[in-house]
């Protein structure tokens, strides 16, 4: 797979810190008397409420024993777009995701790629759309409707919601403070596991400061990690994107 495709998919999944540990445990304990709907209401009330997000940090992509680090600048407008700029000393690549499609280009080989979410599903072997990607980044259940129908159980001082929907298995794990600590999507032989390693309180909202995600497939595992250094909530956000003249397309099938 070409480097741009790996970077493209990697930045889409934008994830985690260097370890796979969970957030530091608090003194709170899970209320095992809660019914599923009451717990869901508390989770929804505790979810990140935002219009725009901006953050800078470092992403690490690991695949086939190789490790690549890049600095990233990410901007997000709720329900509108996700803009990611990657660099290693000098600008390296830019990705722009909208509810309709994904676009990206890399400067070293002067190449670009464009795809819709149907193509992305074929590439990864698992269903992804704009809502799922945005929810992954903001520590919300990837499928809000499915989450409301999920069954509740309790394990390791956590609220665990599970559901199987049209051949896709979903699992959402929340800590005693109703913060998402892990979610999994599984279809056939492909699984995406996203772990939220640390949170930071920002303007009264819990923001996922460290995330870790792994894509498990027939050809092995790809892990992408993100640690956030600076973040801003509900500021002015610009997302300039245009494929430079002279760049060659990569056709992804």
C-alpha positions as a Markdown table, in Angstrom:
| # | Residue | x | y | z |
|---|---|---|---|---|
| 1 | Unk | 0.0 | 0.0 | 0.0 |
| 2 | Unk | 1.4 | 3.4 | -0.9 |
| 3 | Unk | 2.6 | 5.7 | 1.8 |
| 4 | Unk | -0.1 | 8.3 | 1.2 |
| 5 | Unk | -2.8 | 5.7 | 1.6 |
| 6 | Unk | -1.3 | 4.6 | 5.0 |
| 7 | Unk | -1.0 | 8.2 | 6.1 |
| 8 | Unk | -4.4 | 9.0 | 4.8 |
| 9 | Unk | -6.1 | 6.2 | 6.7 |
| 10 | Unk | -3.9 | 6.7 | 9.7 |
| 11 | Unk | -4.8 | 10.4 | 10.0 |
| 12 | Unk | -8.5 | 9.5 | 9.6 |
| 13 | Unk | -8.3 | 7.3 | 12.6 |
| 14 | Unk | -6.1 | 9.9 | 14.5 |
| 15 | Unk | -5.4 | 8.1 | 17.7 |
| 16 | Unk | -3.7 | 7.3 | 20.9 |
| 17 | Unk | -0.9 | 7.7 | 23.3 |
| 18 | Unk | 2.3 | 5.6 | 23.6 |
| 19 | Unk | 0.8 | 3.1 | 26.0 |
| 20 | Unk | -2.4 | 1.2 | 26.0 |
| 21 | Unk | -3.3 | 2.0 | 29.6 |
| 22 | Unk | -6.6 | 3.3 | 30.6 |
| 23 | Unk | -7.2 | 6.7 | 32.3 |
| 24 | Unk | -5.9 | 6.9 | 35.9 |
| 25 | Unk | -8.6 | 5.3 | 38.1 |
| 26 | Unk | -10.6 | 7.7 | 40.3 |
| 27 | Unk | -12.1 | 7.1 | 43.7 |
| 28 | Unk | -15.6 | 6.9 | 42.1 |
| 29 | Unk | -17.3 | 3.5 | 41.8 |
| 30 | Unk | -19.8 | 2.2 | 39.3 |
| 31 | Unk | -23.5 | 2.2 | 40.4 |
| 32 | Unk | -24.6 | -1.3 | 39.5 |
| 33 | Unk | -28.2 | -0.4 | 40.4 |
| 34 | Unk | -28.5 | 1.9 | 37.4 |
| 35 | Unk | -30.7 | 0.8 | 34.6 |
| 36 | Unk | -29.3 | 1.1 | 31.0 |
| 37 | Unk | -31.4 | 4.2 | 30.0 |
| 38 | Unk | -30.4 | 6.1 | 33.2 |
| 39 | Unk | -26.7 | 5.4 | 32.7 |
| 40 | Unk | -27.0 | 6.4 | 29.0 |
| 41 | Unk | -28.6 | 9.7 | 30.0 |
| 42 | Unk | -25.7 | 10.4 | 32.4 |
| 43 | Unk | -23.2 | 9.5 | 29.7 |
| 44 | Unk | -25.0 | 11.8 | 27.1 |
| 45 | Unk | -25.0 | 14.7 | 29.6 |
| 46 | Unk | -21.3 | 14.2 | 30.2 |
| 47 | Unk | -20.3 | 14.1 | 26.5 |
| 48 | Unk | -18.1 | 16.8 | 25.0 |
| 49 | Unk | -20.3 | 19.7 | 23.9 |
| 50 | Unk | -18.7 | 21.7 | 21.2 |
| 51 | Unk | -19.0 | 23.6 | 17.9 |
| 52 | Unk | -15.3 | 23.7 | 16.9 |
| 53 | Unk | -12.1 | 22.0 | 18.1 |
| 54 | Unk | -8.5 | 22.7 | 17.4 |
| 55 | Unk | -5.5 | 20.8 | 18.7 |
| 56 | Unk | -1.8 | 20.3 | 18.1 |
| 57 | Unk | 0.1 | 17.2 | 19.0 |
| 58 | Unk | 2.1 | 14.2 | 17.8 |
| 59 | Unk | 0.9 | 11.1 | 15.9 |
| 60 | Unk | 2.8 | 7.8 | 15.8 |
| 61 | Unk | 2.0 | 5.2 | 13.1 |
| 62 | Unk | 3.2 | 1.6 | 13.7 |
| 63 | Unk | 2.9 | -1.1 | 11.1 |
| 64 | Unk | 5.0 | -4.1 | 10.1 |
| 65 | Unk | 7.6 | -3.3 | 12.7 |
| 66 | Unk | 8.1 | 0.2 | 11.4 |
| 67 | Unk | 7.4 | 3.4 | 13.4 |
| 68 | Unk | 6.7 | 6.8 | 11.9 |
| 69 | Unk | 6.2 | 10.0 | 13.9 |
| 70 | Unk | 4.6 | 13.2 | 12.6 |
| 71 | Unk | 3.4 | 16.4 | 14.2 |
| 72 | Unk | -0.2 | 17.2 | 13.5 |
| 73 | Unk | -2.5 | 20.2 | 13.5 |
| 74 | Unk | -6.2 | 19.2 | 13.6 |
| 75 | Unk | -9.3 | 21.4 | 13.2 |
| 76 | Unk | -12.9 | 20.2 | 13.5 |
| 77 | Unk | -16.2 | 21.8 | 12.8 |
| 78 | Unk | -19.0 | 19.7 | 14.2 |
| 79 | Unk | -21.0 | 17.9 | 11.5 |
| 80 | Unk | -19.1 | 19.9 | 8.8 |
| 81 | Unk | -15.5 | 18.9 | 8.4 |
| 82 | Unk | -12.2 | 17.6 | 9.8 |
| 83 | Unk | -8.9 | 19.2 | 8.6 |
| 84 | Unk | -5.6 | 17.6 | 9.5 |
| 85 | Unk | -2.1 | 18.9 | 8.6 |
| 86 | Unk | 0.9 | 16.7 | 9.1 |
| 87 | Unk | 4.5 | 17.7 | 9.2 |
| 88 | Unk | 8.0 | 16.3 | 10.0 |
| 89 | Unk | 10.0 | 19.6 | 10.3 |
| 90 | Unk | 8.5 | 20.7 | 7.0 |
| 91 | Unk | 4.9 | 20.2 | 5.9 |
| 92 | Unk | 4.3 | 16.7 | 4.8 |
| 93 | Unk | 0.6 | 16.1 | 4.1 |
| 94 | Unk | -2.9 | 17.5 | 4.4 |
| 95 | Unk | -6.2 | 15.7 | 4.8 |
| 96 | Unk | -9.8 | 17.1 | 4.6 |
| 97 | Unk | -12.8 | 15.0 | 5.6 |
| 98 | Unk | -16.4 | 16.0 | 5.0 |
| 99 | Unk | -19.7 | 14.1 | 5.3 |
| 100 | Unk | -19.4 | 13.3 | 1.6 |
| 101 | Unk | -15.8 | 12.4 | 0.9 |
| 102 | Unk | -12.2 | 12.3 | 2.0 |
| 103 | Unk | -9.4 | 14.1 | 0.3 |
| 104 | Unk | -5.7 | 14.2 | 1.0 |
| 105 | Unk | -2.3 | 14.9 | -0.6 |
| 106 | Unk | 1.4 | 14.5 | 0.3 |
| 107 | Unk | 4.1 | 16.8 | -0.8 |
| 108 | Unk | 7.2 | 14.5 | -1.1 |
| 109 | Unk | 5.9 | 12.5 | -4.1 |
| 110 | Unk | 3.4 | 15.2 | -5.1 |
| 111 | Unk | 0.4 | 12.8 | -5.0 |
| 112 | Unk | -3.2 | 13.1 | -3.9 |
| 113 | Unk | -6.1 | 10.8 | -3.2 |
| 114 | Unk | -9.9 | 11.2 | -3.1 |
| 115 | Unk | -12.5 | 8.7 | -2.0 |
| 116 | Unk | -16.0 | 8.3 | -0.7 |
| 117 | Unk | -16.9 | 6.3 | 2.4 |
| 118 | Unk | -17.9 | 3.3 | 0.3 |
| 119 | Unk | -14.4 | 3.1 | -1.0 |
| 120 | Unk | -13.0 | 3.5 | 2.5 |
| 121 | Unk | -15.1 | 0.6 | 3.7 |
| 122 | Unk | -13.6 | -1.6 | 1.0 |
| 123 | Unk | -10.1 | -0.5 | 2.0 |
| 124 | Unk | -10.4 | -1.0 | 5.7 |
| 125 | Unk | -13.0 | -3.9 | 5.7 |
| 126 | Unk | -15.2 | -2.1 | 8.2 |
| 127 | Unk | -17.9 | 0.5 | 7.9 |
| 128 | Unk | -16.8 | 4.1 | 8.5 |
| 129 | Unk | -18.6 | 7.4 | 7.8 |
| 130 | Unk | -18.1 | 11.0 | 8.8 |
| 131 | Unk | -20.2 | 10.6 | 12.0 |
| 132 | Unk | -18.2 | 7.6 | 13.1 |
| 133 | Unk | -14.8 | 9.4 | 12.5 |
| 134 | Unk | -16.0 | 12.6 | 14.3 |
| 135 | Unk | -17.3 | 10.5 | 17.3 |
| 136 | Unk | -14.0 | 8.6 | 17.4 |
| 137 | Unk | -12.1 | 11.8 | 17.8 |
| 138 | Unk | -14.4 | 13.4 | 20.4 |
| 139 | Unk | -14.8 | 10.3 | 22.6 |
| 140 | Unk | -18.4 | 9.6 | 21.8 |
| 141 | Unk | -20.1 | 6.2 | 20.8 |
| 142 | Unk | -19.5 | 5.7 | 17.1 |
| 143 | Unk | -23.2 | 4.9 | 16.5 |
| 144 | Unk | -25.4 | 6.9 | 18.8 |
| 145 | Unk | -28.6 | 5.0 | 17.7 |
| 146 | Unk | -27.0 | 1.7 | 18.3 |
| 147 | Unk | -25.7 | 2.8 | 21.7 |
| 148 | Unk | -29.2 | 3.5 | 22.9 |
| 149 | Unk | -30.2 | -0.1 | 22.1 |
| 150 | Unk | -27.1 | -1.7 | 23.6 |
| 151 | Unk | -27.4 | -4.0 | 26.6 |
| 152 | Unk | -25.7 | -2.9 | 29.9 |
| 153 | Unk | -23.4 | -5.0 | 32.0 |
| 154 | Unk | -20.7 | -4.2 | 34.6 |
| 155 | Unk | -17.1 | -5.3 | 34.7 |
| 156 | Unk | -13.9 | -4.0 | 36.3 |
| 157 | Unk | -15.6 | -1.0 | 37.8 |
| 158 | Unk | -17.0 | 0.1 | 34.4 |
| 159 | Unk | -20.2 | 0.4 | 32.5 |
| 160 | Unk | -20.1 | -1.9 | 29.5 |
| 161 | Unk | -22.6 | -1.6 | 26.6 |
| 162 | Unk | -22.7 | -4.2 | 23.9 |
| 163 | Unk | -24.7 | -4.7 | 20.7 |
| 164 | Unk | -24.6 | -6.7 | 17.5 |
| 165 | Unk | -26.1 | -4.8 | 14.5 |
| 166 | Unk | -26.3 | -6.2 | 11.0 |
| 167 | Unk | -23.3 | -8.4 | 11.4 |
| 168 | Unk | -21.3 | -5.6 | 13.2 |
| 169 | Unk | -20.4 | -6.0 | 16.9 |
| 170 | Unk | -20.1 | -2.8 | 18.9 |
| 171 | Unk | -18.9 | -2.4 | 22.5 |
| 172 | Unk | -18.6 | 0.8 | 24.6 |
| 173 | Unk | -16.9 | 0.9 | 28.0 |
| 174 | Unk | -17.3 | 3.9 | 30.4 |
| 175 | Unk | -15.6 | 4.6 | 33.7 |
| 176 | Unk | -17.4 | 5.4 | 36.9 |
| 177 | Unk | -17.4 | 9.1 | 35.9 |
| 178 | Unk | -19.3 | 8.3 | 32.7 |
| 179 | Unk | -16.3 | 9.0 | 30.4 |
| 180 | Unk | -15.7 | 6.7 | 27.4 |
| 181 | Unk | -12.5 | 4.6 | 28.0 |
| 182 | Unk | -12.8 | 2.2 | 25.1 |
| 183 | Unk | -14.9 | 1.3 | 22.1 |
| 184 | Unk | -14.7 | -1.5 | 19.6 |
| 185 | Unk | -16.1 | -2.1 | 16.1 |
| 186 | Unk | -15.9 | -5.5 | 14.7 |
| 187 | Unk | -17.1 | -6.9 | 11.3 |
| 188 | Unk | -16.0 | -10.3 | 10.0 |
| 189 | Unk | -12.2 | -10.5 | 10.5 |
| 190 | Unk | -11.6 | -6.7 | 11.0 |
| 191 | Unk | -11.7 | -4.9 | 14.3 |
| 192 | Unk | -11.0 | -1.3 | 15.3 |
| 193 | Unk | -10.2 | -0.8 | 19.0 |
| 194 | Unk | -10.0 | 2.7 | 20.3 |
| 195 | Unk | -8.8 | 3.4 | 23.9 |
| 196 | Unk | -9.1 | 6.8 | 25.5 |
| 197 | Unk | -6.0 | 7.0 | 27.7 |
| 198 | Unk | -6.4 | 10.4 | 29.4 |
| 199 | Unk | -8.9 | 13.3 | 29.6 |
| 200 | Unk | -8.4 | 17.0 | 30.4 |
| 201 | Unk | -11.1 | 19.4 | 31.7 |
| 202 | Unk | -11.4 | 22.3 | 29.3 |
| 203 | Unk | -14.0 | 25.1 | 29.6 |
| 204 | Unk | -16.0 | 22.7 | 31.8 |
| 205 | Unk | -15.9 | 19.9 | 29.2 |
| 206 | Unk | -14.0 | 16.6 | 29.3 |
| 207 | Unk | -11.7 | 16.5 | 26.3 |
| 208 | Unk | -9.8 | 13.3 | 25.2 |
| 209 | Unk | -6.2 | 14.3 | 25.5 |
| 210 | Unk | -4.6 | 10.9 | 24.7 |
| 211 | Unk | -6.1 | 8.3 | 22.5 |
| 212 | Unk | -4.9 | 5.0 | 21.1 |
| 213 | Unk | -6.4 | 3.0 | 18.3 |
| 214 | Unk | -5.5 | -0.3 | 16.6 |
| 215 | Unk | -6.9 | -1.7 | 13.3 |
| 216 | Unk | -6.7 | -5.5 | 13.3 |
| 217 | Unk | -7.1 | -7.2 | 10.0 |
| 218 | Unk | -6.1 | -10.3 | 8.0 |
| 219 | Unk | -2.8 | -8.6 | 7.1 |
| 220 | Unk | -1.9 | -7.8 | 10.7 |
| 221 | Unk | -2.3 | -4.8 | 12.9 |
| 222 | Unk | -1.8 | -1.0 | 12.4 |
| 223 | Unk | -1.6 | 1.2 | 15.4 |
| 224 | Unk | -1.9 | 4.9 | 15.4 |
| 225 | Unk | -1.3 | 7.1 | 18.4 |
| 226 | Unk | -2.0 | 10.7 | 19.3 |
| 227 | Unk | -0.9 | 12.8 | 22.2 |
| 228 | Unk | -2.3 | 16.3 | 22.4 |
| 229 | Unk | -0.1 | 19.3 | 23.5 |
| 230 | Unk | -2.4 | 22.2 | 22.9 |
| 231 | Unk | -6.1 | 22.4 | 22.4 |
| 232 | Unk | -8.8 | 25.1 | 22.0 |
| 233 | Unk | -12.6 | 24.7 | 22.3 |
| 234 | Unk | -15.1 | 26.8 | 20.3 |
| 235 | Unk | -12.6 | 29.2 | 18.7 |
| 236 | Unk | -12.6 | 30.5 | 15.1 |
| 237 | Unk | -11.6 | 27.7 | 12.7 |
| 238 | Unk | -10.4 | 27.9 | 9.1 |
| 239 | Unk | -9.9 | 24.8 | 7.0 |
| 240 | Unk | -8.2 | 25.7 | 3.7 |
| 241 | Unk | -7.9 | 22.8 | 1.3 |
| 242 | Unk | -7.0 | 22.7 | -2.4 |
| 243 | Unk | -5.0 | 20.0 | -4.2 |
| 244 | Unk | -1.9 | 21.7 | -5.7 |
| 245 | Unk | -1.5 | 21.9 | -9.4 |
| 246 | Unk | 0.7 | 19.2 | -11.0 |
| 247 | Unk | 0.0 | 16.6 | -8.3 |
| 248 | Unk | -0.7 | 13.0 | -9.6 |
| 249 | Unk | -3.8 | 11.1 | -8.4 |
| 250 | Unk | -3.6 | 7.8 | -6.6 |
| 251 | Unk | -6.5 | 5.5 | -7.5 |
| 252 | Unk | -7.5 | 3.4 | -4.5 |
| 253 | Unk | -9.4 | 0.3 | -5.1 |
